[in-house]
Amino acid sequence: LMVQALWKRKTTTMNEFNSPIIELKTINYLDGDLDTISVGSNVIAHKFSEDSKYVFITKNIQPVQLEDVLEINKVKYRVTFVDNPMFMNNHLEIELEKY
């Protein structure tokens, strides 16, 4: 399923009280395919938690980093792994989990 992802990165600034303010700054859009790798859920301390894993495959070769965020259809995903197979610059395989 071809989707467009909003690529974001965490930035930290300090406020007037010298406390950190963490924001997600938009970097760019990435077009690609989103697929589910594994589906899972847990109940920890009486709270439901989803631990499904996803992969986003894109032809846009960009410097996506661990802990970056992809927002797809208003759902935020944290980047957990980025692979440029065999460094061929053909595509990126970006592993994700819900943010």
Secondary structure, DSSP 8 states (H G I E B T S, - for coil): -EEEEEEEEEEEEE-TTS-EEEEEEEEEEEEEEEEEEE--EEEETTEEEE--EEEEEES------TT-EEEETTEEEEEEEEE-GGG-SS-EEEEEEE-
